[in-house]
């Protein structure tokens, strides 16, 4: 079995994901999931969600590299990348992942700051006198 590659994105975070048949090892930036996320159990569940839904958590080895954004955005990018890789691994997983919204890239990003404004849309305080 060859490796399958997919890229996941969220905000400014990017996750490069490789999956192959194995024993269920998950490596992110050279660390295990517990080392990478520490005590953030809810975010760990978010990362493993596509594996749990498709019942592949003990059958596939995953190696991932994440960069950009914060740890939560990286985790969501990782979830997106795992979902896309699972879809390439077995097309029948699409029927499970698509209704959960895991194959859709969350395209919400921070709006850029405009000149003459304090933030993206916030105007300076108006003073009549």
Backbone atoms as SQL, in Angstrom:
CREATE TABLE atoms (id INTEGER PRIMARY KEY, chain TEXT, resi INTEGER, resn TEXT, atom TEXT, x REAL, y REAL, z REAL);
INSERT INTO atoms VALUES
  (1, 'A', 1, 'UNK', 'N', 0.856, -1.197, 0.000),
  (2, 'A', 1, 'UNK', 'CA', 0.000, 0.000, 0.000),
  (3, 'A', 1, 'UNK', 'C', 0.886, 1.239, 0.000),
  (4, 'A', 2, 'UNK', 'N', 0.571, 2.161, -0.863),
  (5, 'A', 2, 'UNK', 'CA', 1.341, 3.394, -0.940),
  (6, 'A', 2, 'UNK', 'C', 0.757, 4.448, -0.008),
  (7, 'A', 3, 'UNK', 'N', 1.523, 5.491, 0.196),
  (8, 'A', 3, 'UNK', 'CA', 1.053, 6.599, 1.006),
  (9, 'A', 3, 'UNK', 'C', 0.076, 7.452, 0.198),
  (10, 'A', 4, 'UNK', 'N', -0.893, 8.032, 0.889),
  (11, 'A', 4, 'UNK', 'CA', -1.852, 8.944, 0.262),
  (12, 'A', 4, 'UNK', 'C', -1.654, 10.305, 0.909),
  (13, 'A', 5, 'UNK', 'N', -1.569, 11.340, 0.069),
  (14, 'A', 5, 'UNK', 'CA', -1.290, 12.702, 0.541),
  (15, 'A', 5, 'UNK', 'C', -2.501, 13.597, 0.335),
  (16, 'A', 6, 'UNK', 'N', -2.756, 14.477, 1.315),
  (17, 'A', 6, 'UNK', 'CA', -3.799, 15.494, 1.175),
  (18, 'A', 6, 'UNK', 'C', -3.392, 16.719, 1.990),
  (19, 'A', 7, 'UNK', 'N', -3.917, 17.865, 1.605),
  (20, 'A', 7, 'UNK', 'CA', -3.656, 19.122, 2.296),
  (21, 'A', 7, 'UNK', 'C', -4.948, 19.645, 2.899),
  (22, 'A', 8, 'UNK', 'N', -4.893, 20.024, 4.172),
  (23, 'A', 8, 'UNK', 'CA', -6.046, 20.625, 4.836),
  (24, 'A', 8, 'UNK', 'C', -5.727, 22.058, 5.198),
  (25, 'A', 9, 'UNK', 'N', -6.751, 22.928, 5.137),
  (26, 'A', 9, 'UNK', 'CA', -6.532, 24.343, 5.450),
  (27, 'A', 9, 'UNK', 'C', -7.647, 24.889, 6.320),
  (28, 'A', 10, 'UNK', 'N', -7.297, 25.889, 7.151),
  (29, 'A', 10, 'UNK', 'CA', -8.259, 26.607, 7.977),
  (30, 'A', 10, 'UNK', 'C', -7.615, 27.915, 8.386),
  (31, 'A', 11, 'UNK', 'N', -8.278, 29.050, 8.147),
  (32, 'A', 11, 'UNK', 'CA', -7.724, 30.383, 8.390),
  (33, 'A', 11, 'UNK', 'C', -6.359, 30.477, 7.695),
  (34, 'A', 12, 'UNK', 'N', -5.283, 30.723, 8.427),
  (35, 'A', 12, 'UNK', 'CA', -3.964, 30.791, 7.789),
  (36, 'A', 12, 'UNK', 'C', -3.136, 29.541, 8.110),
  (37, 'A', 13, 'UNK', 'N', -3.772, 28.521, 8.682),
  (38, 'A', 13, 'UNK', 'CA', -3.076, 27.280, 9.031),
  (39, 'A', 13, 'UNK', 'C', -3.172, 26.281, 7.888),
  (40, 'A', 14, 'UNK', 'N', -2.085, 25.522, 7.698),
  (41, 'A', 14, 'UNK', 'CA', -2.035, 24.499, 6.657),
  (42, 'A', 14, 'UNK', 'C', -1.539, 23.201, 7.294),
  (43, 'A', 15, 'UNK', 'N', -2.152, 22.079, 6.908),
  (44, 'A', 15, 'UNK', 'CA', -1.715, 20.769, 7.383),
  (45, 'A', 15, 'UNK', 'C', -1.446, 19.881, 6.178),
  (46, 'A', 16, 'UNK', 'N', -0.233, 19.330, 6.112),
  (47, 'A', 16, 'UNK', 'CA', 0.120, 18.356, 5.081),
  (48, 'A', 16, 'UNK', 'C', -0.029, 16.983, 5.735),
  (49, 'A', 17, 'UNK', 'N', -0.845, 16.118, 5.131),
  (50, 'A', 17, 'UNK', 'CA', -1.190, 14.837, 5.751),
  (51, 'A', 17, 'UNK', 'C', -0.854, 13.683, 4.820),
  (52, 'A', 18, 'UNK', 'N', -0.162, 12.661, 5.369),
  (53, 'A', 18, 'UNK', 'CA', 0.105, 11.414, 4.658),
  (54, 'A', 18, 'UNK', 'C', -0.534, 10.289, 5.458),
  (55, 'A', 19, 'UNK', 'N', -1.311, 9.417, 4.788),
  (56, 'A', 19, 'UNK', 'CA', -1.873, 8.252, 5.472),
  (57, 'A', 19, 'UNK', 'C', -1.432, 6.979, 4.759),
  (58, 'A', 20, 'UNK', 'N', -1.274, 5.913, 5.549),
  (59, 'A', 20, 'UNK', 'CA', -0.964, 4.594, 4.994),
  (60, 'A', 20, 'UNK', 'C', -1.485, 3.544, 5.977),
  (61, 'A', 21, 'UNK', 'N', -1.631, 2.320, 5.504),
  (62, 'A', 21, 'UNK', 'CA', -2.093, 1.235, 6.360),
  (63, 'A', 21, 'UNK', 'C', -1.076, 1.004, 7.473),
  (64, 'A', 22, 'UNK', 'N', -1.556, 0.775, 8.683),
  (65, 'A', 22, 'UNK', 'CA', -0.649, 0.592, 9.814),
  (66, 'A', 22, 'UNK', 'C', -1.380, 0.188, 11.075),
  (67, 'A', 23, 'UNK', 'N', -0.869, 0.697, 12.211),
  (68, 'A', 23, 'UNK', 'CA', -1.402, 0.295, 13.517),
  (69, 'A', 23, 'UNK', 'C', -2.154, 1.403, 14.242),
  (70, 'A', 24, 'UNK', 'N', -2.368, 2.537, 13.609),
  (71, 'A', 24, 'UNK', 'CA', -3.116, 3.617, 14.251),
  (72, 'A', 24, 'UNK', 'C', -2.245, 4.682, 14.882),
  (73, 'A', 25, 'UNK', 'N', -0.993, 4.815, 14.439),
  (74, 'A', 25, 'UNK', 'CA', -0.104, 5.848, 14.971),
  (75, 'A', 25, 'UNK', 'C', -0.442, 7.189, 14.330),
  (76, 'A', 26, 'UNK', 'N', -0.456, 8.247, 15.153),
  (77, 'A', 26, 'UNK', 'CA', -0.729, 9.598, 14.665),
  (78, 'A', 26, 'UNK', 'C', 0.430, 10.489, 15.076),
  (79, 'A', 27, 'UNK', 'N', 1.177, 10.982, 14.092),
  (80, 'A', 27, 'UNK', 'CA', 2.338, 11.829, 14.357),
  (81, 'A', 27, 'UNK', 'C', 2.119, 13.202, 13.730),
  (82, 'A', 28, 'UNK', 'N', 2.231, 14.253, 14.554),
  (83, 'A', 28, 'UNK', 'CA', 2.057, 15.623, 14.083),
  (84, 'A', 28, 'UNK', 'C', 3.325, 16.405, 14.412),
  (85, 'A', 29, 'UNK', 'N', 4.002, 16.902, 13.402),
  (86, 'A', 29, 'UNK', 'CA', 5.257, 17.648, 13.572),
  (87, 'A', 29, 'UNK', 'C', 6.280, 16.836, 14.379),
  (88, 'A', 30, 'UNK', 'N', 6.312, 15.530, 14.153),
  (89, 'A', 30, 'UNK', 'CA', 7.266, 14.662, 14.837),
  (90, 'A', 30, 'UNK', 'C', 6.893, 14.314, 16.267),
  (91, 'A', 31, 'UNK', 'N', 5.692, 14.679, 16.707),
  (92, 'A', 31, 'UNK', 'CA', 5.229, 14.391, 18.064),
  (93, 'A', 31, 'UNK', 'C', 3.948, 13.575, 17.995),
  (94, 'A', 32, 'UNK', 'N', 3.614, 12.913, 19.104),
  (95, 'A', 32, 'UNK', 'CA', 2.327, 12.229, 19.169),
  (96, 'A', 32, 'UNK', 'C', 1.243, 13.283, 19.369),
  (97, 'A', 33, 'UNK', 'N', -0.007, 12.878, 19.205),
  (98, 'A', 33, 'UNK', 'CA', -1.121, 13.823, 19.361),
  (99, 'A', 33, 'UNK', 'C', -1.169, 14.383, 20.777),
  (100, 'A', 34, 'UNK', 'N', -0.884, 13.535, 21.790),
  (101, 'A', 34, 'UNK', 'CA', -0.896, 13.990, 23.183),
  (102, 'A', 34, 'UNK', 'C', 0.212, 15.002, 23.461),
  (103, 'A', 35, 'UNK', 'N', 1.398, 14.784, 22.897),
  (104, 'A', 35, 'UNK', 'CA', 2.506, 15.735, 23.073),
  (105, 'A', 35, 'UNK', 'C', 2.195, 17.043, 22.355),
  (106, 'A', 36, 'UNK', 'N', 1.592, 16.947, 21.176),
  (107, 'A', 36, 'UNK', 'CA', 1.346, 18.132, 20.350),
  (108, 'A', 36, 'UNK', 'C', 0.262, 19.027, 20.946),
  (109, 'A', 37, 'UNK', 'N', -0.837, 18.439, 21.451),
  (110, 'A', 37, 'UNK', 'CA', -1.958, 19.235, 21.960),
  (111, 'A', 37, 'UNK', 'C', -2.055, 19.283, 23.481),
  (112, 'A', 38, 'UNK', 'N', -1.237, 18.516, 24.173),
  (113, 'A', 38, 'UNK', 'CA', -1.273, 18.573, 25.636),
  (114, 'A', 38, 'UNK', 'C', -2.623, 18.144, 26.190),
  (115, 'A', 39, 'UNK', 'N', -3.216, 18.969, 27.039),
  (116, 'A', 39, 'UNK', 'CA', -4.467, 18.612, 27.711),
  (117, 'A', 39, 'UNK', 'C', -5.730, 19.053, 27.013),
  (118, 'A', 40, 'UNK', 'N', -5.651, 19.468, 25.771),
  (119, 'A', 40, 'UNK', 'CA', -6.837, 19.948, 25.051),
  (120, 'A', 40, 'UNK', 'C', -7.632, 18.766, 24.487),
  (121, 'A', 41, 'UNK', 'N', -8.440, 18.138, 25.338),
  (122, 'A', 41, 'UNK', 'CA', -9.155, 16.923, 24.951),
  (123, 'A', 41, 'UNK', 'C', -10.186, 17.191, 23.854),
  (124, 'A', 42, 'UNK', 'N', -10.881, 18.319, 23.922),
  (125, 'A', 42, 'UNK', 'CA', -11.909, 18.629, 22.922),
  (126, 'A', 42, 'UNK', 'C', -11.284, 18.799, 21.537),
  (127, 'A', 43, 'UNK', 'N', -10.108, 19.401, 21.485),
  (128, 'A', 43, 'UNK', 'CA', -9.437, 19.609, 20.197),
  (129, 'A', 43, 'UNK', 'C', -8.891, 18.281, 19.679),
  (130, 'A', 44, 'UNK', 'N', -8.426, 17.407, 20.577),
  (131, 'A', 44, 'UNK', 'CA', -7.964, 16.068, 20.170),
  (132, 'A', 44, 'UNK', 'C', -9.117, 15.280, 19.552),
  (133, 'A', 45, 'UNK', 'N', -10.314, 15.396, 20.146),
  (134, 'A', 45, 'UNK', 'CA', -11.493, 14.716, 19.601),
  (135, 'A', 45, 'UNK', 'C', -11.840, 15.274, 18.224),
  (136, 'A', 46, 'UNK', 'N', -11.643, 16.578, 18.064),
  (137, 'A', 46, 'UNK', 'CA', -11.913, 17.223, 16.774),
  (138, 'A', 46, 'UNK', 'C', -10.983, 16.663, 15.697),
  (139, 'A', 47, 'UNK', 'N', -9.711, 16.452, 16.044),
  (140, 'A', 47, 'UNK', 'CA', -8.719, 15.934, 15.090),
  (141, 'A', 47, 'UNK', 'C', -9.043, 14.497, 14.692),
  (142, 'A', 48, 'UNK', 'N', -9.440, 13.666, 15.667),
  (143, 'A', 48, 'UNK', 'CA', -9.688, 12.252, 15.392),
  (144, 'A', 48, 'UNK', 'C', -11.105, 11.973, 14.887),
  (145, 'A', 49, 'UNK', 'N', -11.955, 12.983, 14.797),
  (146, 'A', 49, 'UNK', 'CA', -13.347, 12.806, 14.379),
  (147, 'A', 49, 'UNK', 'C', -13.508, 12.036, 13.062),
  (148, 'A', 50, 'UNK', 'N', -12.769, 12.401, 11.973),
  (149, 'A', 50, 'UNK', 'CA', -12.965, 11.646, 10.732),
  (150, 'A', 50, 'UNK', 'C', -12.545, 10.176, 10.854),
  (151, 'A', 51, 'UNK', 'N', -11.544, 9.886, 11.679),
  (152, 'A', 51, 'UNK', 'CA', -11.104, 8.497, 11.875),
  (153, 'A', 51, 'UNK', 'C', -12.140, 7.692, 12.643),
  (154, 'A', 52, 'UNK', 'N', -12.743, 8.322, 13.661),
  (155, 'A', 52, 'UNK', 'CA', -13.755, 7.644, 14.466),
  (156, 'A', 52, 'UNK', 'C', -15.002, 7.369, 13.622),
  (157, 'A', 53, 'UNK', 'N', -15.429, 8.362, 12.829),
  (158, 'A', 53, 'UNK', 'CA', -16.623, 8.195, 11.998),
  (159, 'A', 53, 'UNK', 'C', -16.465, 7.064, 10.986),
  (160, 'A', 54, 'UNK', 'N', -15.247, 6.931, 10.426),
  (161, 'A', 54, 'UNK', 'CA', -15.012, 5.904, 9.409),
  (162, 'A', 54, 'UNK', 'C', -14.453, 4.604, 10.006),
  (163, 'A', 55, 'UNK', 'N', -14.300, 4.571, 11.350),
  (164, 'A', 55, 'UNK', 'CA', -13.798, 3.391, 12.079),
  (165, 'A', 55, 'UNK', 'C', -12.408, 2.959, 11.592),
  (166, 'A', 56, 'UNK', 'N', -11.528, 3.934, 11.382),
  (167, 'A', 56, 'UNK', 'CA', -10.174, 3.659, 10.896),
  (168, 'A', 56, 'UNK', 'C', -9.089, 4.032, 11.907),
  (169, 'A', 57, 'UNK', 'N', -9.456, 4.355, 13.163),
  (170, 'A', 57, 'UNK', 'CA', -8.470, 4.865, 14.123),
  (171, 'A', 57, 'UNK', 'C', -7.363, 3.876, 14.464),
  (172, 'A', 58, 'UNK', 'N', -7.618, 2.562, 14.338),
  (173, 'A', 58, 'UNK', 'CA', -6.595, 1.543, 14.646),
  (174, 'A', 58, 'UNK', 'C', -6.027, 0.884, 13.387),
  (175, 'A', 59, 'UNK', 'N', -6.421, 1.357, 12.202),
  (176, 'A', 59, 'UNK', 'CA', -6.010, 0.710, 10.958),
  (177, 'A', 59, 'UNK', 'C', -5.061, 1.536, 10.101),
  (178, 'A', 60, 'UNK', 'N', -4.968, 2.849, 10.369),
  (179, 'A', 60, 'UNK', 'CA', -4.155, 3.731, 9.527),
  (180, 'A', 60, 'UNK', 'C', -3.123, 4.476, 10.345),
  (181, 'A', 61, 'UNK', 'N', -1.919, 4.615, 9.781),
  (182, 'A', 61, 'UNK', 'CA', -0.885, 5.472, 10.356),
  (183, 'A', 61, 'UNK', 'C', -0.967, 6.823, 9.664),
  (184, 'A', 62, 'UNK', 'N', -0.892, 7.895, 10.447),
  (185, 'A', 62, 'UNK', 'CA', -0.981, 9.246, 9.900),
  (186, 'A', 62, 'UNK', 'C', 0.258, 10.030, 10.306),
  (187, 'A', 63, 'UNK', 'N', 0.897, 10.655, 9.321),
  (188, 'A', 63, 'UNK', 'CA', 2.018, 11.565, 9.561),
  (189, 'A', 63, 'UNK', 'C', 1.586, 12.919, 9.018),
  (190, 'A', 64, 'UNK', 'N', 1.710, 13.961, 9.839),
  (191, 'A', 64, 'UNK', 'CA', 1.251, 15.282, 9.421),
  (192, 'A', 64, 'UNK', 'C', 2.261, 16.349, 9.804),
  (193, 'A', 65, 'UNK', 'N', 2.302, 17.403, 8.994),
  (194, 'A', 65, 'UNK', 'CA', 3.104, 18.591, 9.275),
  (195, 'A', 65, 'UNK', 'C', 2.142, 19.774, 9.229),
  (196, 'A', 66, 'UNK', 'N', 2.124, 20.563, 10.300),
  (197, 'A', 66, 'UNK', 'CA', 1.242, 21.731, 10.347),
  (198, 'A', 66, 'UNK', 'C', 2.072, 22.989, 10.532),
  (199, 'A', 67, 'UNK', 'N', 1.582, 24.081, 9.963),
  (200, 'A', 67, 'UNK', 'CA', 2.235, 25.376, 10.151),
  (201, 'A', 67, 'UNK', 'C', 1.236, 26.495, 9.916),
  (202, 'A', 68, 'UNK', 'N', 1.538, 27.667, 10.461),
  (203, 'A', 68, 'UNK', 'CA', 0.670, 28.834, 10.314),
  (204, 'A', 68, 'UNK', 'C', -0.467, 28.805, 11.315),
  (205, 'A', 69, 'UNK', 'N', -0.986, 29.970, 11.667),
  (206, 'A', 69, 'UNK', 'CA', -2.134, 30.052, 12.566),
  (207, 'A', 69, 'UNK', 'C', -1.804, 29.609, 13.978),
  (208, 'A', 70, 'UNK', 'N', -2.839, 29.353, 14.768),
  (209, 'A', 70, 'UNK', 'CA', -2.677, 28.875, 16.138),
  (210, 'A', 70, 'UNK', 'C', -2.944, 27.384, 16.210),
  (211, 'A', 71, 'UNK', 'N', -2.854, 26.826, 17.423),
  (212, 'A', 71, 'UNK', 'CA', -2.997, 25.374, 17.536),
  (213, 'A', 71, 'UNK', 'C', -4.413, 24.906, 17.200),
  (214, 'A', 72, 'UNK', 'N', -5.435, 25.714, 17.490),
  (215, 'A', 72, 'UNK', 'CA', -6.801, 25.304, 17.172),
  (216, 'A', 72, 'UNK', 'C', -7.035, 25.298, 15.659),
  (217, 'A', 73, 'UNK', 'N', -6.577, 26.342, 14.976),
  (218, 'A', 73, 'UNK', 'CA', -6.718, 26.393, 13.512),
  (219, 'A', 73, 'UNK', 'C', -5.901, 25.267, 12.868),
  (220, 'A', 74, 'UNK', 'N', -4.721, 24.971, 13.418),
  (221, 'A', 74, 'UNK', 'CA', -3.904, 23.870, 12.901),
  (222, 'A', 74, 'UNK', 'C', -4.630, 22.537, 13.088),
  (223, 'A', 75, 'UNK', 'N', -5.288, 22.375, 14.238),
  (224, 'A', 75, 'UNK', 'CA', -6.034, 21.141, 14.501),
  (225, 'A', 75, 'UNK', 'C', -7.196, 20.993, 13.510),
  (226, 'A', 76, 'UNK', 'N', -7.892, 22.088, 13.220),
  (227, 'A', 76, 'UNK', 'CA', -8.996, 22.029, 12.265),
  (228, 'A', 76, 'UNK', 'C', -8.480, 21.800, 10.848),
  (229, 'A', 77, 'UNK', 'N', -7.323, 22.358, 10.530),
  (230, 'A', 77, 'UNK', 'CA', -6.706, 22.099, 9.224),
  (231, 'A', 77, 'UNK', 'C', -6.297, 20.628, 9.126),
  (232, 'A', 78, 'UNK', 'N', -5.800, 20.077, 10.226),
  (233, 'A', 78, 'UNK', 'CA', -5.421, 18.668, 10.277),
  (234, 'A', 78, 'UNK', 'C', -6.645, 17.771, 10.077),
  (235, 'A', 79, 'UNK', 'N', -7.754, 18.122, 10.715),
  (236, 'A', 79, 'UNK', 'CA', -9.001, 17.364, 10.537),
  (237, 'A', 79, 'UNK', 'C', -9.441, 17.384, 9.077),
  (238, 'A', 80, 'UNK', 'N', -9.348, 18.554, 8.446),
  (239, 'A', 80, 'UNK', 'CA', -9.713, 18.689, 7.029),
  (240, 'A', 80, 'UNK', 'C', -8.794, 17.842, 6.155),
  (241, 'A', 81, 'UNK', 'N', -7.493, 17.867, 6.441),
  (242, 'A', 81, 'UNK', 'CA', -6.532, 17.082, 5.665),
  (243, 'A', 81, 'UNK', 'C', -6.747, 15.584, 5.816),
  (244, 'A', 82, 'UNK', 'N', -7.027, 15.125, 7.045),
  (245, 'A', 82, 'UNK', 'CA', -7.285, 13.707, 7.285),
  (246, 'A', 82, 'UNK', 'C', -8.538, 13.280, 6.531),
  (247, 'A', 83, 'UNK', 'N', -9.567, 14.115, 6.565),
  (248, 'A', 83, 'UNK', 'CA', -10.819, 13.800, 5.871),
  (249, 'A', 83, 'UNK', 'C', -10.602, 13.672, 4.367),
  (250, 'A', 84, 'UNK', 'N', -9.827, 14.596, 3.796),
  (251, 'A', 84, 'UNK', 'CA', -9.561, 14.551, 2.350),
  (252, 'A', 84, 'UNK', 'C', -8.735, 13.313, 1.992),
  (253, 'A', 85, 'UNK', 'N', -7.771, 12.968, 2.854),
  (254, 'A', 85, 'UNK', 'CA', -6.943, 11.786, 2.598),
  (255, 'A', 85, 'UNK', 'C', -7.774, 10.500, 2.700),
  (256, 'A', 86, 'UNK', 'N', -8.677, 10.439, 3.683),
  (257, 'A', 86, 'UNK', 'CA', -9.557, 9.269, 3.824),
  (258, 'A', 86, 'UNK', 'C', -10.460, 9.125, 2.601),
  (259, 'A', 87, 'UNK', 'N', -10.915, 10.254, 2.075),
  (260, 'A', 87, 'UNK', 'CA', -11.757, 10.238, 0.879),
  (261, 'A', 87, 'UNK', 'C', -10.993, 9.661, -0.312),
  (262, 'A', 88, 'UNK', 'N', -9.704, 9.976, -0.419),
  (263, 'A', 88, 'UNK', 'CA', -8.871, 9.422, -1.490),
  (264, 'A', 88, 'UNK', 'C', -8.552, 7.949, -1.238),
  (265, 'A', 89, 'UNK', 'N', -8.417, 7.584, 0.036),
  (266, 'A', 89, 'UNK', 'CA', -8.098, 6.205, 0.431),
  (267, 'A', 89, 'UNK', 'C', -9.230, 5.246, 0.045),
  (268, 'A', 90, 'UNK', 'N', -10.474, 5.653, 0.351),
  (269, 'A', 90, 'UNK', 'CA', -11.640, 4.830, 0.022),
  (270, 'A', 90, 'UNK', 'C', -12.804, 5.763, -0.278),
  (271, 'A', 91, 'UNK', 'N', -13.272, 5.765, -1.512),
  (272, 'A', 91, 'UNK', 'CA', -14.310, 6.695, -1.960),
  (273, 'A', 91, 'UNK', 'C', -15.635, 6.469, -1.221),
  (274, 'A', 92, 'UNK', 'N', -15.840, 5.284, -0.641),
  (275, 'A', 92, 'UNK', 'CA', -17.087, 5.025, 0.096),
  (276, 'A', 92, 'UNK', 'C', -17.166, 5.843, 1.389),
  (277, 'A', 93, 'UNK', 'N', -16.009, 6.339, 1.885),
  (278, 'A', 93, 'UNK', 'CA', -16.002, 7.186, 3.083),
  (279, 'A', 93, 'UNK', 'C', -16.639, 8.544, 2.819),
  (280, 'A', 94, 'UNK', 'N', -16.741, 8.938, 1.548),
  (281, 'A', 94, 'UNK', 'CA', -17.317, 10.232, 1.202),
  (282, 'A', 94, 'UNK', 'C', -18.747, 10.366, 1.730),
  (283, 'A', 95, 'UNK', 'N', -19.526, 9.287, 1.645),
  (284, 'A', 95, 'UNK', 'CA', -20.916, 9.290, 2.113),
  (285, 'A', 95, 'UNK', 'C', -21.006, 9.517, 3.626),
  (286, 'A', 96, 'UNK', 'N', -19.943, 9.174, 4.363),
  (287, 'A', 96, 'UNK', 'CA', -19.913, 9.370, 5.814),
  (288, 'A', 96, 'UNK', 'C', -19.406, 10.776, 6.152),
  (289, 'A', 97, 'UNK', 'N', -18.344, 11.212, 5.470),
  (290, 'A', 97, 'UNK', 'CA', -17.677, 12.479, 5.804),
  (291, 'A', 97, 'UNK', 'C', -18.403, 13.713, 5.293),
  (292, 'A', 98, 'UNK', 'N', -19.002, 13.618, 4.100),
  (293, 'A', 98, 'UNK', 'CA', -19.631, 14.779, 3.472),
  (294, 'A', 98, 'UNK', 'C', -20.797, 15.351, 4.294),
  (295, 'A', 99, 'UNK', 'N', -21.731, 14.504, 4.795),
  (296, 'A', 99, 'UNK', 'CA', -22.837, 15.060, 5.590),
  (297, 'A', 99, 'UNK', 'C', -22.383, 15.732, 6.887),
  (298, 'A', 100, 'UNK', 'N', -21.240, 15.324, 7.416),
  (299, 'A', 100, 'UNK', 'CA', -20.688, 15.935, 8.640),
  (300, 'A', 100, 'UNK', 'C', -19.974, 17.246, 8.348),
  (301, 'A', 101, 'UNK', 'N', -19.783, 17.581, 7.065),
  (302, 'A', 101, 'UNK', 'CA', -19.123, 18.832, 6.690),
  (303, 'A', 101, 'UNK', 'C', -17.614, 18.779, 6.815),
  (304, 'A', 102, 'UNK', 'N', -17.037, 17.577, 6.843),
  (305, 'A', 102, 'UNK', 'CA', -15.594, 17.444, 7.051),
  (306, 'A', 102, 'UNK', 'C', -14.788, 17.606, 5.771),
  (307, 'A', 103, 'UNK', 'N', -15.421, 17.514, 4.618),
  (308, 'A', 103, 'UNK', 'CA', -14.698, 17.676, 3.357),
  (309, 'A', 103, 'UNK', 'C', -14.748, 19.119, 2.854),
  (310, 'A', 104, 'UNK', 'N', -15.501, 19.976, 3.552),
  (311, 'A', 104, 'UNK', 'CA', -15.642, 21.371, 3.151),
  (312, 'A', 104, 'UNK', 'C', -14.580, 22.211, 3.839),
  (313, 'A', 105, 'UNK', 'N', -13.883, 23.015, 3.062),
  (314, 'A', 105, 'UNK', 'CA', -12.875, 23.912, 3.625),
  (315, 'A', 105, 'UNK', 'C', -13.583, 25.109, 4.248),
  (316, 'A', 106, 'UNK', 'N', -13.336, 25.366, 5.533),
  (317, 'A', 106, 'UNK', 'CA', -13.934, 26.512, 6.215),
  (318, 'A', 106, 'UNK', 'C', -13.180, 27.752, 5.739),
  (319, 'A', 107, 'UNK', 'N', -13.806, 28.537, 4.862),
  (320, 'A', 107, 'UNK', 'CA', -13.094, 29.612, 4.165),
  (321, 'A', 107, 'UNK', 'C', -13.077, 30.934, 4.926),
  (322, 'A', 108, 'UNK', 'N', -13.557, 30.957, 6.164),
  (323, 'A', 108, 'UNK', 'CA', -13.563, 32.213, 6.920),
  (324, 'A', 108, 'UNK', 'C', -12.137, 32.586, 7.329),
  (325, 'A', 109, 'UNK', 'N', -11.689, 33.742, 6.885),
  (326, 'A', 109, 'UNK', 'CA', -10.367, 34.242, 7.244),
  (327, 'A', 109, 'UNK', 'C', -10.508, 35.665, 7.757),
  (328, 'A', 110, 'UNK', 'N', -9.485, 36.164, 8.427),
  (329, 'A', 110, 'UNK', 'CA', -9.512, 37.508, 8.982),
  (330, 'A', 110, 'UNK', 'C', -9.532, 38.526, 7.843),
  (331, 'A', 111, 'UNK', 'N', -10.451, 39.470, 7.938),
  (332, 'A', 111, 'UNK', 'CA', -10.557, 40.523, 6.925),
  (333, 'A', 111, 'UNK', 'C', -9.395, 41.498, 7.079),
  (334, 'A', 112, 'UNK', 'N', -8.871, 41.983, 5.959),
  (335, 'A', 112, 'UNK', 'CA', -7.715, 42.871, 6.033),
  (336, 'A', 112, 'UNK', 'C', -8.107, 44.252, 6.542),
  (337, 'A', 113, 'UNK', 'N', -7.137, 44.956, 7.146),
  (338, 'A', 113, 'UNK', 'CA', -7.350, 46.309, 7.628),
  (339, 'A', 113, 'UNK', 'C', -7.350, 47.271, 6.447),
  (340, 'A', 114, 'UNK', 'N', -8.299, 48.220, 6.457),
  (341, 'A', 114, 'UNK', 'CA', -8.364, 49.235, 5.399),
  (342, 'A', 114, 'UNK', 'C', -7.785, 50.544, 5.914),
  (343, 'A', 115, 'UNK', 'N', -7.242, 51.351, 4.977),
  (344, 'A', 115, 'UNK', 'CA', -6.688, 52.643, 5.382),
  (345, 'A', 115, 'UNK', 'C', -7.826, 53.560, 5.815),
  (346, 'A', 116, 'UNK', 'N', -7.529, 54.469, 6.760),
  (347, 'A', 116, 'UNK', 'CA', -8.540, 55.381, 7.270),
  (348, 'A', 116, 'UNK', 'C', -9.421, 54.737, 8.334),
  (349, 'A', 117, 'UNK', 'N', -9.193, 53.481, 8.618),
  (350, 'A', 117, 'UNK', 'CA', -9.969, 52.767, 9.633),
  (351, 'A', 117, 'UNK', 'C', -9.027, 52.290, 10.733),
  (352, 'A', 118, 'UNK', 'N', -9.598, 52.034, 11.933),
  (353, 'A', 118, 'UNK', 'CA', -8.770, 51.534, 13.023),
  (354, 'A', 118, 'UNK', 'C', -8.536, 50.031, 12.907),
  (355, 'A', 119, 'UNK', 'N', -9.555, 49.325, 12.435),
  (356, 'A', 119, 'UNK', 'CA', -9.442, 47.894, 12.169),
  (357, 'A', 119, 'UNK', 'C', -9.985, 47.661, 10.767),
  (358, 'A', 120, 'UNK', 'N', -10.535, 46.486, 10.489),
  (359, 'A', 120, 'UNK', 'CA', -11.061, 46.210, 9.153),
  (360, 'A', 120, 'UNK', 'C', -12.253, 47.115, 8.839),
  (361, 'A', 121, 'UNK', 'N', -13.151, 47.299, 9.827),
  (362, 'A', 121, 'UNK', 'CA', -14.356, 48.109, 9.605),
  (363, 'A', 121, 'UNK', 'C', -14.561, 49.216, 10.619),
  (364, 'A', 122, 'UNK', 'N', -13.892, 49.153, 11.760),
  (365, 'A', 122, 'UNK', 'CA', -14.064, 50.129, 12.833),
  (366, 'A', 122, 'UNK', 'C', -13.485, 51.475, 12.420),
  (367, 'A', 123, 'UNK', 'N', -14.342, 52.518, 12.459),
  (368, 'A', 123, 'UNK', 'CA', -13.906, 53.865, 12.098),
  (369, 'A', 123, 'UNK', 'C', -13.348, 54.579, 13.321),
  (370, 'A', 124, 'UNK', 'N', -12.510, 55.601, 13.092),
  (371, 'A', 124, 'UNK', 'CA', -12.062, 56.400, 14.243),
  (372, 'A', 124, 'UNK', 'C', -13.260, 57.104, 14.885),
  (373, 'A', 125, 'UNK', 'N', -13.150, 57.404, 16.180),
  (374, 'A', 125, 'UNK', 'CA', -14.264, 58.050, 16.874),
  (375, 'A', 125, 'UNK', 'C', -14.521, 59.431, 16.282),
  (376, 'A', 126, 'UNK', 'N', -15.800, 59.726, 16.034),
  (377, 'A', 126, 'UNK', 'CA', -16.174, 61.005, 15.440),
  (378, 'A', 126, 'UNK', 'C', -16.287, 62.070, 16.521),
  (379, 'A', 127, 'UNK', 'N', -15.692, 63.222, 16.267),
  (380, 'A', 127, 'UNK', 'CA', -15.780, 64.331, 17.204),
  (381, 'A', 127, 'UNK', 'C', -16.368, 65.540, 16.484),
  (382, 'A', 128, 'UNK', 'N', -17.494, 66.040, 17.004),
  (383, 'A', 128, 'UNK', 'CA', -18.139, 67.194, 16.353),
  (384, 'A', 128, 'UNK', 'C', -17.338, 68.478, 16.624),
  (385, 'A', 129, 'UNK', 'N', -16.788, 68.607, 17.808),
  (386, 'A', 129, 'UNK', 'CA', -16.000, 69.799, 18.157),
  (387, 'A', 129, 'UNK', 'C', -14.606, 69.441, 18.617);
